[in-house]
Amino acid sequence: MTYLERFLAVMEYRAVDRVPNWELGVWPQTRERWEREGLNTGSFHWDWFTGEEALGMDRREFIRFHGGLLPPFERETLADDGRTVVYRDEVGRVRRALKEGESRGVRMSMDTYISFPVTDGRSWEALKRRLQLTAERYEPGWRELRVEGWRRRQHPLIFGPNCTTLGFYWFARDLMGTEGLSYAFYDQPQLVHDIMEFHADFLIEAAKPVLAQTTVEYVNLNEDLAMKSGPLLGPECYRRFIFPRLKRVVDFLKSHGVRYVAIDTDGNPEPLIPLFLDAGVDILWPLERAADQDPMRLRRRFGHSLRLWGGVDKRVLAQGPEAIDEHLRELLPLVEEGGFIPTVDHTVPPDVSWPYFQHYMESKAKLLEGRL
């Protein structure tokens, strides 16, 4: 089967030679550890979303699109005490970061967010000029260079690389912060409505020129709207502010040749999943196991309407071959049933050794064929 035939068969619960082999990636600190353990990292290109041939991953292609602020804010260091640095990032947020353990711009701990660019209607109106849909958001010459290949593809085609087609909560949270957005739902509801409506228009208009030239297999909305014990907003709040905009976007995408729509969120979004499904969403990932997102239980609760990606507990990968194999065997019924693509439930952390990860990939290859 081609990469595309395999993907579509799994998504539609049809017979398949094997399930697609996908992974998200690794922390830079993990990469450094693997280098110390003997991996020649030059044999990898490290963009695992598009596939890593040396590890037997399936190919995917992501249509280039820049969904962030253009122009971005100028990155600026505001203070540096040797241990921490305070800086303004490209979104206009002021953050304090711990310098120790940083690798390739990725830190071992989350930054402390001090301020955000949107606090009221005036600051939101000022920011809109950075969210215009200009040609520079797309690959130069894409119509002449890419369209014919997209139409002849034998692999899944996706509009927008990871974290470029942002979901509604993520988009607003980036601009206002978790606390600021949480208050704004109640104190500035009209502002939040305007942000959500603007973003729905942005997503639709961004996809229009591409979908006029080609179909795509899926669009992924990055949301990260949940923590370990539950979502960061309740179902009624979601229904009021996000649901109608999400449904409008999904309806547009599917009426213009997009087969599936995915929502990516860490944590436990389970109280909101019925609303995702009502809006026409097909896929949830990466199913964080530390937040009780057990793919077997989710399948029992939501049935075949909800396709599931992820669900491999990254914590188990550090426990060695026996634990890894036992964990993967638990997923065999879902692999056999379909509508499920197992991957690590986020990027691989640095407590996972290269030998253990090699074993995971070897065992997962057997799982994907239904023979572990």
C-alpha positions as CSV (number, residue, x, y, z in Angstrom):
1,M,0.0,0.0,0.0
2,T,1.1,3.6,-0.5
3,Y,1.5,5.9,2.5
4,L,-1.8,7.6,1.4
5,E,-3.7,4.3,0.9
6,R,-2.5,3.0,4.3
7,F,-3.5,6.2,6.1
8,L,-7.0,6.3,4.6
9,A,-7.6,2.6,5.3
10,V,-6.8,3.0,8.9
11,M,-8.9,6.1,9.3
12,E,-11.9,4.4,7.7
13,Y,-11.5,1.1,9.7
14,R,-10.6,-0.9,6.6
15,A,-8.1,-3.7,6.1
16,V,-4.5,-2.5,6.0
17,D,-1.0,-4.0,5.5
18,R,0.1,-2.1,8.7
19,V,-0.8,1.0,10.6
20,P,1.2,4.2,9.7
21,N,4.5,4.7,11.6
22,W,4.4,8.2,13.0
23,E,6.2,10.1,15.8
24,L,6.3,13.7,17.0
25,G,10.0,14.2,17.8
26,V,12.4,14.5,20.7
27,W,13.6,17.2,23.1
28,P,17.0,18.7,22.1
29,Q,18.3,17.4,25.5
30,T,17.2,13.9,24.4
31,R,19.2,14.3,21.2
32,E,22.3,15.3,23.1
33,R,21.9,12.3,25.4
34,W,21.6,9.9,22.4
35,E,24.7,11.4,20.8
36,R,26.6,10.6,24.0
37,E,25.2,7.1,23.8
38,G,26.6,6.6,20.4
39,L,23.9,7.7,17.9
40,N,25.2,9.3,14.8
41,T,22.6,12.1,14.7
42,G,23.7,13.1,11.2
43,S,21.7,10.1,9.9
44,F,18.5,11.8,10.9
45,H,16.9,15.0,9.5
46,W,14.9,15.3,12.8
47,D,11.6,16.5,11.3
48,W,9.7,13.5,12.4
49,F,6.3,14.8,11.4
50,T,7.4,14.4,7.8
51,G,8.8,11.0,8.5
52,E,12.3,9.7,9.4
53,E,13.4,7.0,6.8
54,A,16.2,5.7,9.1
55,L,13.5,4.8,11.7
56,G,11.0,3.4,9.2
57,M,8.5,6.2,9.6
58,D,5.8,6.9,7.0
59,R,5.9,10.0,4.9
60,R,3.6,13.0,5.3
61,E,3.8,16.4,3.6
62,F,2.9,19.7,5.2
63,I,1.9,22.6,3.0
64,R,4.0,25.6,4.3
65,F,2.0,28.3,6.0
66,H,3.0,30.9,8.6
67,G,0.1,31.4,11.0
68,G,1.8,33.7,13.5
69,L,2.3,37.4,13.8
70,L,3.7,39.2,10.7
71,P,5.7,41.1,11.3
72,P,6.6,39.5,14.7
73,F,7.6,41.5,17.6
74,E,11.4,42.1,17.8
75,R,12.9,39.7,20.3
76,E,14.5,41.8,23.1
77,T,16.4,41.0,26.2
78,L,15.2,43.1,29.1
79,A,17.2,41.8,32.0
80,D,19.8,39.1,32.7
81,D,21.0,38.2,36.1
82,G,23.2,35.2,35.0
83,R,20.7,32.6,36.2
84,T,17.6,33.9,34.5
85,V,16.8,36.1,31.5
86,V,13.8,38.4,31.1
87,Y,12.9,38.9,27.4
88,R,10.1,39.9,25.0
89,D,9.3,37.2,22.5
90,E,8.1,37.3,18.9
91,V,4.4,37.3,20.1
92,G,5.1,40.4,22.3
93,R,5.0,38.5,25.6
94,V,7.4,39.3,28.4
95,R,8.9,36.1,29.9
96,R,11.4,35.1,32.6
97,A,13.4,32.0,31.6
98,L,15.9,29.8,33.5
99,K,19.1,29.6,31.5
100,E,20.4,26.3,32.9
101,G,19.9,23.3,30.8
102,E,18.9,25.1,27.6
103,S,19.6,23.3,24.4
104,R,18.8,24.6,20.9
105,G,16.5,27.2,22.3
106,V,14.5,24.6,24.4
107,R,14.6,24.8,28.2
108,M,14.1,22.1,30.8
109,S,11.5,24.1,32.6
110,M,8.6,26.4,31.5
111,D,9.1,30.1,31.4
112,T,7.3,32.5,33.8
113,Y,5.0,34.8,31.8
114,I,5.0,38.3,33.0
115,S,2.8,40.2,30.5
116,F,0.9,39.7,27.3
117,P,0.3,42.0,24.3
118,V,-3.6,42.0,24.5
119,T,-5.3,43.2,27.6
120,D,-8.3,45.1,26.1
121,G,-10.0,46.1,22.9
122,R,-7.5,48.8,22.0
123,S,-4.5,46.5,22.3
124,W,-6.3,43.9,20.3
125,E,-7.1,46.3,17.5
126,A,-3.5,47.4,17.4
127,L,-2.4,43.7,17.1
128,K,-4.7,42.9,14.2
129,R,-2.3,44.6,11.7
130,R,0.2,41.7,12.4
131,L,-2.5,39.2,11.4
132,Q,-3.2,40.2,7.8
133,L,-3.2,37.4,5.2
134,T,-0.4,38.4,2.9
135,A,1.5,36.4,0.3
136,E,4.5,36.1,2.6
137,R,2.5,33.6,4.8
138,Y,2.9,31.0,2.0
139,E,5.8,29.4,0.2
140,P,7.0,31.6,-2.6
141,G,5.9,30.3,-6.0
142,W,3.8,27.5,-4.4
143,R,1.2,27.5,-7.2
144,E,3.9,27.0,-9.9
145,L,6.2,24.7,-7.9
146,R,4.0,22.5,-5.7
147,V,0.4,22.1,-6.9
148,E,1.0,19.5,-9.6
149,G,2.9,17.3,-7.1
150,W,0.2,17.7,-4.5
151,R,-2.4,16.5,-6.9
152,R,-0.3,13.4,-7.7
153,R,0.6,12.6,-4.1
154,Q,0.9,9.1,-2.8
155,H,1.2,10.3,0.9
156,P,-1.0,12.3,3.3
157,L,-1.0,16.0,2.6
158,I,-1.7,18.5,5.4
159,F,-2.4,22.2,5.4
160,G,0.1,23.9,7.7
161,P,3.1,22.4,9.6
162,N,2.6,21.7,13.3
163,C,1.7,24.8,15.4
164,T,0.8,27.0,12.4
165,T,-3.0,26.4,12.2
166,L,-3.7,27.4,15.8
167,G,-6.9,26.4,17.5
168,F,-9.1,29.1,19.1
169,Y,-8.1,28.7,22.8
170,W,-4.4,28.5,21.9
171,F,-4.6,31.6,19.7
172,A,-6.4,33.7,22.4
173,R,-4.2,32.3,25.2
174,D,-1.0,33.3,23.4
175,L,-2.3,36.8,23.2
176,M,-3.8,37.2,26.7
177,G,-2.3,34.5,28.9
178,T,-4.2,31.8,30.7
179,E,-5.2,34.0,33.6
180,G,-6.0,37.0,31.4
181,L,-8.2,34.9,29.0
182,S,-9.9,33.2,32.0
183,Y,-11.0,36.6,33.4
184,A,-11.8,38.0,30.0
185,F,-14.5,35.3,29.4
186,Y,-16.4,37.0,32.2
187,D,-15.2,40.6,32.3
188,Q,-14.7,41.3,28.6
189,P,-16.9,38.8,26.7
190,Q,-17.3,41.0,23.6
191,L,-13.5,41.2,23.3
192,V,-13.2,37.4,23.4
193,H,-16.1,37.0,20.9
194,D,-14.3,39.3,18.5
195,I,-11.0,37.5,18.9
196,M,-12.6,34.1,18.2
197,E,-14.6,35.4,15.2
198,F,-11.5,37.1,13.8
199,H,-9.6,33.9,14.1
200,A,-12.3,31.8,12.4
201,D,-12.2,34.2,9.5
202,F,-8.4,34.0,9.5
203,L,-8.3,30.2,9.3
204,I,-10.9,30.1,6.5
205,E,-9.3,32.8,4.4
206,A,-5.9,31.3,5.0
207,A,-7.0,27.9,3.6
208,K,-9.0,29.2,0.7
209,P,-6.3,29.7,-1.9
210,V,-4.7,26.3,-1.2
211,L,-8.0,24.4,-1.2
212,A,-8.9,26.0,-4.5
213,Q,-5.9,24.1,-6.0
214,T,-5.8,20.8,-4.1
215,T,-7.6,18.6,-1.6
216,V,-5.8,17.8,1.6
217,E,-6.1,14.8,4.0
218,Y,-6.4,16.8,7.2
219,V,-6.0,20.1,9.0
220,N,-4.8,20.0,12.6
221,L,-5.8,22.7,15.1
222,N,-3.3,23.0,17.9
223,E,-5.2,23.8,21.1
224,D,-3.5,22.7,24.3
225,L,-6.6,23.7,26.2
226,A,-6.4,21.2,29.1
227,M,-4.3,20.4,32.2
228,K,-3.8,17.0,33.9
229,S,-7.2,17.0,35.6
230,G,-9.4,18.6,33.0
231,P,-9.8,21.5,30.5
232,L,-9.0,25.1,31.3
233,L,-12.5,26.2,30.4
234,G,-15.8,24.4,31.0
235,P,-18.2,23.0,28.4
236,E,-20.7,26.0,28.6
237,C,-17.9,28.5,28.2
238,Y,-16.5,26.5,25.3
239,R,-20.0,26.2,23.7
240,R,-20.5,30.0,24.0
241,F,-17.2,31.3,22.8
242,I,-15.5,28.6,20.6
243,F,-18.0,26.0,19.4
244,P,-19.9,28.1,16.8
245,R,-16.6,29.3,15.3
246,L,-15.0,25.8,15.3
247,K,-18.1,24.4,13.6
248,R,-18.0,27.2,10.9
249,V,-14.3,26.4,10.2
250,V,-14.8,22.7,10.1
251,D,-17.8,23.0,7.8
252,F,-15.8,25.2,5.4
253,L,-12.8,22.9,5.4
254,K,-14.8,19.7,4.7
255,S,-16.9,21.4,2.0
256,H,-13.6,22.3,0.3
257,G,-12.0,18.8,0.1
258,V,-10.5,18.4,3.6
259,R,-11.2,14.8,4.7
260,Y,-10.5,15.1,8.4
261,V,-10.0,17.7,11.1
262,A,-7.8,17.0,14.2
263,I,-7.5,18.7,17.5
264,D,-4.1,18.5,19.3
265,T,-4.2,19.1,23.0
266,D,-2.2,17.9,25.9
267,G,-3.8,17.2,29.2
268,N,-7.4,15.9,29.8
269,P,-10.0,17.6,27.4
270,E,-12.5,14.8,27.9
271,P,-15.5,17.0,29.0
272,L,-15.2,18.9,25.8
273,I,-14.9,15.9,23.4
274,P,-18.7,15.7,22.8
275,L,-18.5,19.3,21.6
276,F,-15.5,18.6,19.4
277,L,-17.5,15.8,17.7
278,D,-20.6,17.9,17.4
279,A,-18.5,20.5,15.5
280,G,-17.3,17.8,13.1
281,V,-13.9,17.1,14.5
282,D,-12.7,13.6,13.7
283,I,-9.3,13.2,15.5
284,L,-7.9,13.8,19.0
285,W,-4.3,13.5,19.8
286,P,-1.7,13.0,21.5
287,L,-3.8,11.4,24.3
288,E,-1.5,12.2,27.3
289,R,-1.5,9.1,29.5
290,A,-0.4,11.1,32.6
291,A,-3.7,12.9,32.3
292,D,-5.7,9.6,32.1
293,Q,-6.2,9.7,28.4
294,D,-6.4,6.0,27.8
295,P,-7.2,5.3,24.1
296,M,-8.9,2.1,24.9
297,R,-11.3,3.8,27.3
298,L,-11.9,6.7,24.9
299,R,-12.8,4.3,22.1
300,R,-15.3,2.5,24.4
301,R,-16.9,5.9,25.3
302,F,-16.9,7.7,22.0
303,G,-16.9,4.9,19.4
304,H,-15.6,5.0,15.9
305,S,-16.5,8.7,15.3
306,L,-13.4,9.7,17.2
307,R,-10.2,8.6,15.6
308,L,-7.3,8.4,18.1
309,W,-3.6,9.2,17.6
310,G,-0.9,8.9,20.2
311,G,-1.5,7.1,23.5
312,V,1.9,5.6,24.1
313,D,3.0,6.7,27.6
314,K,6.4,8.4,27.3
315,R,7.1,7.6,30.9
316,V,7.1,3.8,30.1
317,L,9.9,4.3,27.5
318,A,12.4,4.9,30.3
319,Q,11.5,1.7,32.1
320,G,13.1,-0.7,29.7
321,P,12.2,-3.4,27.1
322,E,9.9,-5.5,29.2
323,A,7.8,-2.6,30.3
324,I,7.7,-1.2,26.8
325,D,6.5,-4.4,25.2
326,E,3.9,-5.0,27.9
327,H,2.6,-1.5,27.4
328,L,2.4,-1.8,23.6
329,R,0.6,-5.1,23.7
330,E,-2.2,-3.3,25.5
331,L,-2.8,-1.3,22.4
332,L,-3.0,-4.3,20.0
333,P,-6.9,-4.5,20.1
334,L,-7.1,-0.8,18.9
335,V,-4.5,-1.4,16.2
336,E,-6.6,-4.3,14.9
337,E,-9.8,-2.4,15.2
338,G,-8.6,0.7,13.2
339,G,-9.0,4.4,13.6
340,F,-5.9,4.5,15.8
341,I,-2.3,5.5,15.1
342,P,0.0,4.9,18.1
343,T,2.7,7.4,18.8
344,V,4.5,8.6,22.0
345,D,2.1,11.0,23.7
346,H,4.4,13.9,23.1
347,T,8.1,14.5,22.2
348,V,10.5,12.0,23.8
349,P,12.0,13.3,27.0
350,P,15.7,13.0,27.9
351,D,15.2,10.3,30.5
352,V,14.7,7.8,27.6
353,S,18.0,6.2,26.5
354,W,18.8,5.6,22.8
355,P,18.8,1.8,23.3
356,Y,15.4,1.9,24.9
357,F,14.0,4.1,22.2
358,Q,15.5,1.7,19.6
359,H,13.7,-1.1,21.3
360,Y,10.5,0.8,21.3
361,M,10.6,1.5,17.6
362,E,11.4,-2.1,16.8
363,S,8.6,-3.4,19.0
364,K,6.2,-0.8,17.7
365,A,7.0,-1.9,14.1
366,K,5.7,-5.3,15.1
367,L,2.6,-3.8,16.8
368,L,1.8,-1.8,13.6
369,E,1.7,-5.1,11.7
370,G,-0.5,-6.7,14.4
371,R,2.0,-9.3,15.5
372,L,3.6,-8.1,18.8
